[in-house]
Amino acid sequence: MPFLIFQSLGPAELLIIFAIVVVLFGASRIGDIGGSIGRGIREFRREVKEGEQEPDEEKEK
């Protein structure tokens, strides 16, 4: 359900949202913010993958 809002966004709406982000944060900070988001996503995926492996290791013992 929460992703339904993103399906209704077209290119024009996304461009407006991007322009607002540029105005709020400035062009120089957008790269930093994107990098931080990317690192957060990678860490989250790594933790999820490690969490999935732990129950398998406990079953073997």
C-alpha positions in Angstrom: 0.0 0.0 0.0 2.6 2.7 0.8 4.2 2.3 -2.6 1.0 3.2 -4.4 1.9 6.9 -4.1 5.1 6.4 -6.1 3.3 4.6 -8.9 1.1 7.7 -9.5 4.1 10.1 -9.8 5.0 11.0 -13.3 8.1 12.6 -14.7 6.8 16.1 -14.2 6.1 15.5 -10.5 9.5 13.9 -10.0 11.2 16.9 -11.6 9.4 19.3 -9.3 10.4 17.2 -6.3 14.0 17.1 -7.5 13.9 20.9 -7.9 12.6 21.4 -4.4 15.3 19.1 -3.0 18.0 21.2 -4.9 16.6 24.4 -3.4 16.4 23.0 0.1 19.8 21.3 0.3 21.8 22.9 -2.4 23.5 21.2 -5.4 26.7 20.4 -3.5 25.0 18.6 -0.7 22.9 16.3 -2.9 25.9 14.1 -3.7 26.6 13.7 0.0 23.0 12.9 0.8 22.9 10.3 -2.0 26.1 8.7 -0.8 24.8 8.5 2.7 21.5 6.9 1.5 23.5 4.4 -0.6 25.7 3.4 2.4 22.6 3.0 4.6 20.9 0.8 2.0 24.1 -1.4 1.6 24.4 -1.8 5.4 20.8 -2.7 5.7 21.0 -5.3 3.0 24.2 -6.8 4.6 22.5 -7.0 8.0 19.4 -8.7 6.5 21.6 -11.2 4.7 23.6 -11.9 7.9 20.3 -12.3 9.8 19.1 -14.8 7.3 22.3 -16.9 7.6 22.3 -17.0 11.4 19.3 -19.3 11.9 20.8 -21.8 9.4 24.0 -21.9 11.5 22.0 -22.5 14.7 20.1 -25.4 13.1 23.4 -27.2 12.2 24.5 -27.2 15.9 
